Amino acid sequence: MSAAACCSTACHVCVHHHTETPMTTTNPWAGDHVGRDFTGTRLETDCPCEKAACGLVRADRIRPDCLVHAAARSMRQSHPTRNCPAASA
């Protein structure tokens, strides 16, 4: 089986072929407030993660047991902490 055939597009390291450098576990959104929906905070309302004043989740505080954020491949909205709209309200 070729590496292309056995690896999914989400895979950064093929466990069968070991042809790529392992992906780091650093959160790419660390320092931001993030949300899984395009607008609003509906998905964040009941999750266990720590929220910022704007209602979005603090990316550096995502809990490993959170079904909404822990295994998320993408966030659909975000802003840096310094640009939080709740800070200027």
Buried (B, 14 or more C-beta within 10 A) or exposed (E): EEEEEEBEEEEEEBEEEEEEEEEEEEEEBEEBBBBBBEEEBEBBEEBBBEBBEBBBBBBEBBBEEBEBBEEBEEBEBBBEBEEBEEEEE
